Amino acid sequence: MSFKVLTSIKSVDNFLLEHRNNKKISLIHTMGNIHEGHIALIKRAIKETDIVIVSIFINIIQFDKTEDINNYPENLNKDKKILKELGVHALFAPKLDTIYPQNYSSYIIVDGLSDVLCGITKPLQCNGFTTLMCKLFNIVKPHYLYLGEKDYQQLIIIKKMIDDLEFNITVKSVQTVREKSGLALSTRNSFLSPREIIDANLLYKALKHAKDLFKKGEYSTNKLINAIENTLHEGVTLQVDYIAIVDSDTLNKLMTATKGSHIIIACYCGSTRLIDNISLKG
Amino acid sequence: MSFKVLTSIKSVDNFLLEHRNNKKISLIHTMGNIHEGHIALIKRAIKETDIVIVSIFINIIQFDKTEDINNYPENLNKDKKILKELGVHALFAPKLDTIYPQNYSSYIIVDGLSDVLCGITKPLQCNGFTTLMCKLFNIVKPHYLYLGEKDYQQLIIIKKMIDDLEFNITVKSVQTVREKSGLALSTRNSFLSPREIIDANLLYKALKHAKDLFKKGEYSTNKLINAIENTLHEGVTLQVDYIAIVDSDTLNKLMTATKGSHIIIACYCGSTRLIDNISLKG
């Protein structure tokens, strides 16, 4: 099957009609700038499913005003080349008004999950992401969604939405891909200065250190958070947005950490917002 | 094909797997108490599609506290008998926790349509209905949705949601079925006392009178609304919730009525809330 670039919803329908028969379809959504993090998702999807569809769409409604969406880099031609070489079957790269025509007005909210953590600082982000995913599910009709663990809150919200709204989709979460330094791969890393990169490396260092403390018997989330703050303070360009230790399923904040907890960090590094997380399991 | 009663989501999946092959599936959602209004929808669906699925579910999240949901009548056995005799292929009658398990938290909002008219008095009603319909769409996977025109706002909101979220479903709207007196059929009519029924008949009388005035050249929506109020004032048990003349597609309130307008009324008749509407077309 040759690599197809689809831009209209009708073209996705036709592609699916042609290829669907009992084949397992997987979706990987990206905002473009395909990097090793995306490639890890794509490779797993290619291994495990029959038809792999990648979407590239800069989801304008999940950005707030403090982010310069216009600076978000676009490299569609480079991305196409990478996807084709990887063996992706179709790229869905819709225009803005294909997804959000004038007078667009339907949104998905996930109560209690969208309004904590990143939802406080970036209220649009969570509802914007669920809304786009609902649309992509209805357009691409995938059986599997491959999603990285880097944005852990997003992963949990999408799982909850799929469950609540009865989408017949299995979520396959894939471990965060990291630089040798531990820094989680992200398109945003390209915004960082050399000094900021050094500081950004502290996020994962802080998470690992807290996990070590937990393994040694420190269960107080306040003390673990203090330890993380101390590590992050070493980074002069870092400003903490939040550090939270939450239940891995409900995202409820905890007083006492357990193996079922997750530590989630959001930090400004200069003007770039970075996120990372670690499970206390294992 | 024999009549099936399905209560679990899995049983709907199995039913569909067995019968789906290229067949046109239609959905008619009700809260039970099947009456001639529902029957008109069902008969059209049977005529026009291959598999007709009726859902019965009292959608608790679209009731507000002022309504006594416990008084909402249930006649499931009677309904089953009627549906079977009509030739309906399956009834989906889920339990409350099949649709809304504990910790349920995903909702669909339709901005600008859910927060006007009935959305002001009954804020839960509109979001509750879109959320249920989204779930039913994902469970039943219908090609066609048959919906009455009595709740005109609901009809417009569902059309907008289907369009915005890319559900591949065609809405077939069916004219409101009325008593000889003009009263729109509704389960709620059974709550009315003989005196209240006489007053309730004024709703359609007022709508028709306003339409007559419009045809004679009265385009001022203020004057048309005044005329409706005057008619409704004849009913001692009536209390107007709202009278609105709106664009038939956007539900925006208008100063000047046109053939593309709709008049929508919501009225308390004693303690029972009744709605009705009329198109100014034709």
HADDOCK unambig.tbl for C-alpha pairs under 7 A between the chains (distance, minus, plus):
assign (segid A and resid 104 and name CA) (segid B and resid 164 and name CA) 6.25 0.50 0.50
assign (segid A and resid 105 and name CA) (segid B and resid 110 and name CA) 5.34 0.50 0.50
assign (segid A and resid 105 and name CA) (segid B and resid 111 and name CA) 4.97 0.50 0.50
assign (segid A and resid 106 and name CA) (segid B and resid 108 and name CA) 6.83 0.50 0.50
assign (segid A and resid 106 and name CA) (segid B and resid 109 and name CA) 5.62 0.50 0.50
assign (segid A and resid 106 and name CA) (segid B and resid 110 and name CA) 4.30 0.50 0.50
assign (segid A and resid 106 and name CA) (segid B and resid 111 and name CA) 6.21 0.50 0.50
assign (segid A and resid 106 and name CA) (segid B and resid 161 and name CA) 5.88 0.50 0.50
assign (segid A and resid 106 and name CA) (segid B and resid 164 and name CA) 6.03 0.50 0.50
assign (segid A and resid 106 and name CA) (segid B and resid 165 and name CA) 6.94 0.50 0.50
assign (segid A and resid 107 and name CA) (segid B and resid 108 and name CA) 5.69 0.50 0.50
assign (segid A and resid 107 and name CA) (segid B and resid 109 and name CA) 5.30 0.50 0.50
assign (segid A and resid 107 and name CA) (segid B and resid 110 and name CA) 6.42 0.50 0.50
assign (segid A and resid 108 and name CA) (segid B and resid 106 and name CA) 6.84 0.50 0.50
assign (segid A and resid 108 and name CA) (segid B and resid 107 and name CA) 5.67 0.50 0.50
assign (segid A and resid 108 and name CA) (segid B and resid 108 and name CA) 4.65 0.50 0.50
assign (segid A and resid 108 and name CA) (segid B and resid 109 and name CA) 6.40 0.50 0.50
assign (segid A and resid 109 and name CA) (segid B and resid 106 and name CA) 5.63 0.50 0.50
assign (segid A and resid 109 and name CA) (segid B and resid 107 and name CA) 5.29 0.50 0.50
assign (segid A and resid 109 and name CA) (segid B and resid 108 and name CA) 6.40 0.50 0.50
assign (segid A and resid 110 and name CA) (segid B and resid 105 and name CA) 5.35 0.50 0.50
assign (segid A and resid 110 and name CA) (segid B and resid 106 and name CA) 4.30 0.50 0.50
assign (segid A and resid 110 and name CA) (segid B and resid 107 and name CA) 6.42 0.50 0.50
assign (segid A and resid 111 and name CA) (segid B and resid 105 and name CA) 4.97 0.50 0.50
assign (segid A and resid 111 and name CA) (segid B and resid 106 and name CA) 6.21 0.50 0.50
assign (segid A and resid 134 and name CA) (segid B and resid 165 and name CA) 6.75 0.50 0.50
assign (segid A and resid 135 and name CA) (segid B and resid 165 and name CA) 4.96 0.50 0.50
assign (segid A and resid 135 and name CA) (segid B and resid 166 and name CA) 5.89 0.50 0.50
assign (segid A and resid 138 and name CA) (segid B and resid 166 and name CA) 5.76 0.50 0.50
assign (segid A and resid 138 and name CA) (segid B and resid 167 and name CA) 5.86 0.50 0.50
assign (segid A and resid 139 and name CA) (segid B and resid 166 and name CA) 6.42 0.50 0.50
assign (segid A and resid 161 and name CA) (segid B and resid 106 and name CA) 5.89 0.50 0.50
assign (segid A and resid 164 and name CA) (segid B and resid 104 and name CA) 6.27 0.50 0.50
assign (segid A and resid 164 and name CA) (segid B and resid 106 and name CA) 6.03 0.50 0.50
assign (segid A and resid 165 and name CA) (segid B and resid 106 and name CA) 6.94 0.50 0.50
assign (segid A and resid 165 and name CA) (segid B and resid 134 and name CA) 6.75 0.50 0.50
assign (segid A and resid 165 and name CA) (segid B and resid 135 and name CA) 4.96 0.50 0.50
assign (segid A and resid 166 and name CA) (segid B and resid 135 and name CA) 5.90 0.50 0.50
assign (segid A and resid 166 and name CA) (segid B and resid 138 and name CA) 5.76 0.50 0.50
assign (segid A and resid 166 and name CA) (segid B and resid 139 and name CA) 6.43 0.50 0.50
assign (segid A and resid 167 and name CA) (segid B and resid 138 and name CA) 5.86 0.50 0.50
